[in-house]
Amino acid sequence: MVNLLKHKWIYYALSVLVAAIAAHESIGLLFLLFLTVILCLYKRFSVTYCLSILFIGLSMYFIFVFQLNDLKQPLEWPSTLTWTDKYKINGSSLRGIMKDPKGRDVYVAYQFKNEDEKNWYEDNPLVGMQFEVKGELQEPELPAHQYAFNMKSYLKSIGAIGVLEIDEMRFTEIKSTLLQKISLHRFYLKQHIESTFPESLVAEAQSLIIGLQENVDTDTQRAYQKLGITHLFAISGLHIAIVTFILFEGLLRLGVKRDLAIVFLIVLLPVYAILAGGAPSVWRAVSVVELILLTRFKWRLPIDDALAISFIAFVMLEPWSIYQIGFQLSYLASFSLIYSSHLLSRSKSWLIQSFLITFVCQLFVYPLLLFHFYEISLSSFFVNIVFVPLFSFVILPINIILLVVSFIPGSFSELLFMIYSPLRENLSALIMWLQSLPNQMWITGRLSLFFIVLAYLSVFISFYLMDKKERLWKLIFILLIPVLLIETVDLFSKELKISFINVGQGDCILIELPYKEEVYLIDTGGVLRFKQEEWKKSDSPYEIGRQIVVPYLKGKGISHIDKLILTHADSDHVEGAEELVKELTVSEIHISPSSYKEDALKELLAEAKKRRIPIKEQMAGTKWHVGDINFQYLWPKDLDYEGNDDSLVLYVTNGSFQGLFVGDLELEGEAGVLQKYPQIRNIQLLKVGHHGSKTSSSQSFLNRLKPSLSIISAGRDNRYGHPHIEVMERFRSLGLKTLNTAVEGTIEVTVSKGRLQISTSNNYFK
């Protein structure tokens, strides 16, 4: 049987993958099983083998459907839930995964009542603790837009049954299991590292040794993303291979017989996988090593078969794992290296081999990275040549040694930390400098299925050309075809596009000119922050710019802003600007006269100065045009900044189209605009002033403008009651159409031949 299936497990893996996708999405996708069988027949595999492929796929489909239907069953009340080791305390909130009596995962959220309660939860490992809970299962909120984090998709990828908002939790008992005991040791290791390692080394040690990344700060994470070396902070296949080698050689040096050492590894590696957090990359690597070790007793298992069997086992246990990005990247990168091993072995130079390994991995995963993140690091092709061996063969072993030594009494560990810390800090400084270099990220926007298929076709053809030792120019030409098409597709868009990004209680408006000739952003949203007790403050505060605005721009394929227009210096309009200029390039920033003196703009101005972005104060009378589109600032009329009524007011015309963007302009400012510009009337698009407060959108203002469409940017259930009922009544009495981001999500308006075409993100998710 083994000989029959040798090197054929990949087809079983494909049938299981098809079954899982069909169970999640549509039974119609099972037709892919028949394509797999046809492929097997084409390769002249036996009829028995082909039928077994079909049988396995159909059987797994029904098993997966049963598993997924079980997730739809309601929670029983009152319910006793058990904590897993996947939880995080941040400020006054506790979020994580608990298991119900049926073993199903439940995503829970709980707000601490006081500081003492928070301290208790921080001091005690929750894994294995059972609580009787009272709460309500909530439907996940819709994302701010189609490129933002989607809670519903996340729950789907982890097989959780919903979001449980817990009102009360009462501890009942500790459910002691082997898994719980191993996870407890992970908690104690986390605490030990925090108490013995220097603060600058804690995040690295926790990431590399136990797979815990919650202490890695945002700036460091982004630096690693820009360089394409984020995977080095995760426990990967190479990581497991090194740990396995250290353990195996250590056992042999201690006099343990070879076969017994293999048995020890077979037992210890799954324990380490749990201790390291059990990420897909960890279990993938551990399971493959386990299979290879097991087969050494009787027969040899090819590495590709071992990886395929590992894939099958993983999907059978957790069919929803196919939607986890880490799972997809881990297996895809591993398969790419296995099936290109003959290409990698052609060169004897370690430098060329390092480049080829990086090149092969990046080439296979780049379409997937673009699909999920809308960008890839161009520098990763070169940086990984140095950083992969550095982290794998130097930094990882050093951290393991430091951990072992930290348990030894005395000052020896302090001496080692004293030597290593400055070296590591210099490396961090180098990484931060490297990531600051410009033009490292290729931002494409979300790729359509056509471009994903085209990209992978070019990848497969390029590998075929490499295998045939074709000339380099042919390889480059094939790889550049999807790149050139992706880069030029937006240049054929001839419409003016205006997007009102859902940033909650704030403003953020994107204007894309035809053919992407220029891109403007009016305001960047922000969070109005109020004083909190110290224990309630979040370790990682919510950032509108980084978490909402930037993903939207990158999802649209925007890497450069020609004009960043900040209407006035209120936090809910400008707070995200600093985060924006760190992520994207900005040509110039427009502000209202004298608003630079306000505290809300201080951090942005400092960042702009560092990046040499010119700051231009604008006022009524400034005009410019791009092609047939005219822009003019109508307000303010003086140099004194006094708040909302000194908002920059932008007037945009394109043929018969007129659009007015008024920031937080209130009644006095509106009256001034009406008096100064009597010719502006009967416009097509109005950005309603001050989120629809009762101090804006006067009867006379609306009577004159009579906008065909008015957009209100406000937060859902906001504390200010925006838009005000009186304002909405004015719009209704005049028969004027309004849309609200609080209700519709992000609103996209396309101007085509003077007509407005509207789409909303909430409709996108329905």
C-alpha positions, 0 to 999 in steps of 0.5 A: 500500500505504501509503495502504491501511494508513494509520492501520491499523497498530494492528491489526497491532500487536494481532495480533502482541501476541495471537500473543506472549501465545498463544505464552507462555501457551496456543494457545487465546488465538489466538481473540483474533485472530478477534475482532480480525478481526471488529472490522476487518470491523465497521469496514468494512476490506477483506477483504484487510486483514482476512485479512492481520491473521489471516495475520500473527498466525498466522505470528508465533505459530509464529515466537514458539513456535520462539524460546521453544522455543529457550530451553528447550534446555540449555546446552552444557558446557564453555560460553563465555559473553560478558558484556553491559553488564547486570551489577552488582557488589554486595559480594562478588557479581557478577550479570548477563546473559551470552550463550551461543554461540547468542546466548541470554541467561543470568542468572549469579551469581558470588561473588568469591574475594577482594578483588583479584578483585573489584577487577579486575572493578570496574576493567575493563568486562566487556561483550564479554569472553568467559569459559569458565565452570563452574557449575550451572544452578539452578531459581529459588527460589520467592518468599516469597509471591505478592506478592514479587519472582518471579525466574522471572517476571523471567527470563521477561520478559527471555528468559533461560534460567535462573540459572547459579551460576558456580563458576569463570570463566576469561577467554579473549578480548574479542569486539569488535563495534559494540555492544561498543564503544558499551557500552564508552563507556557504561562510561567515561562512567559512570566519568568522571561518578563522578570529575568530578561532585560525589557528590550529583550523580552518581546524577542525571547517570548516570540522565539521561544514560546511563540508569544508576540503580544509584547512586540510593539507596533513600530517593531512589527511594522518595521519587520513587515516592511522588510518582509521578515515578520516570519522571523518572529514566528516559530517556523519550520527552520526553527523547529528543525534547529530545536530538533537538531539541538535536542537530538545532538544533546541526547546523543552526547548524553549517551542516549542510543539513537533509536531511543533519542528518536522516541524522545523527540517523537514525545517531546516535539508535540509538547513543544508545539503546545508550549510554543502556542500551537500556531499552524507553522509550528504544528506543520513543522512538528507533524512533518518531523514526527512523520519522518522520525516515525518512518525511520523505524520501518520505511522512509517517507518522502518529505512531500508525502509527509507534508501532504499527510500533515496537511490532511491531518490538520484539515481533518481536525480543523476544517476551518484552518484553510482560511487562516493566513498563517496556515495558507502561507506555511504550507504553500511556502513549504511545498514550493521549497520541496518541489523546487529542491532540484533547482535549489541544489544546482548551486554549491554557493551558500549565498546563491542558495540563500537567495534562491530559497528566498526567491522561490518562497517569495515568488510562490506566496506573493499573489497570496500576500497581495490578496490578503494584505494588498502589498509586499516587501520588495526588499525581502528578496535581499534582506532575508539572505542575511536575516534568516541565517542570522535569526536561525543560527545566531539569535535563536540559539542565543535566546535558548542559552539565555533562557537556560542560564536565567534559571541558574542562580548567580550573576552569570546571566546578568553578564551575558545580558550585559554583553548581548543587549547592546549588540541586539539594540544595535541590530534593532537600530539597523533594522529601523534604519533599513525599514525607513528607506523609501519605496520598499513596499509594492502596494497593488490593492486587492487583486481580483481572481483574474489577477491571482490566476494570472500571477500564479500562471506566470509563477508556474511558467517561470519555474518551468523555464528555470527547470529548462535552463532558459535564458534569464530575460525570458524568465523576467519577461514572464514574471513582469507580465502580471506586474505590468498589468496590475500597475496599469489597470487603474490607469484606464479608470476615467471616472471621478471617485469620491469615498466617504470612509467610515471612521466612526465619529470623524471625517475622512474623504478620499478623492481619486481623479480620473486615471489616478492622475492625482489622489487627495484625502480630506481629513483622516479621522480620529478618536476623541480620547477622554481621561481614564484611570491608569488601569483602564488604559489600553496597552495598544490604543486604537488607531484610526489611521493605521487600522482603518484609513491606511488599509482602505487606501492600500486596498484601493492600491493607493501608495501616494497622496498628492494633497492631504487636506486637514480641514481644521485641527479637531482630533476627530479630523486629524488624529490619523494623519501622523499614522498615515504619513508614516505608512504612505508618501504625501506630497503636501499637507493643506491646513487652515490658517494658524491651525498649526498652533493647535495641540492636535497637530503637533505630532503630525507637524513633527513627523512632516518636518522629519519627512520634509513634507511641505505644510501649506496654509490655505484660505478662500481664493486658492484655486487649481485644476487637473484636466477638466476638474476644478478645485477652489477653497471657499473658506476661511476668509481670514488668518485667525483660527477659531475652530469649526467655522474656520474649516477649509471648505473645498468646492469641486466641479467637473462639467455639470458636477458640483461637490462641496466639502465643508468640514465642520462648518457651522451656521455662521460659516455657512452664512458667510459662504452663501453671501460670498458665493451666491452663484453656487446653487443646486449642487450634486454632492454635499458633505454635511457639516459637523456630522449633522449637528444642530449648529450646521445645515441651516434651512437657508444653506440647504435651500440654496444648495439643494444637494442631490445627495448629502453625506453625513459622516458620524459614529454609530450610537455616538454620544453627541446624538449626531445627526440631530433630529432637527437637521434630519427633518430639514433634509426631509422637508426639502426632499433631499436624499441623505446617507450616513456612514453610521448606517451605510458604512463606507460610501463610495460615489462614482461621478460619471458624466455628471451622474452619481453611482453609489455603493456602500460597504454594508451592502457589500457584506450583505 
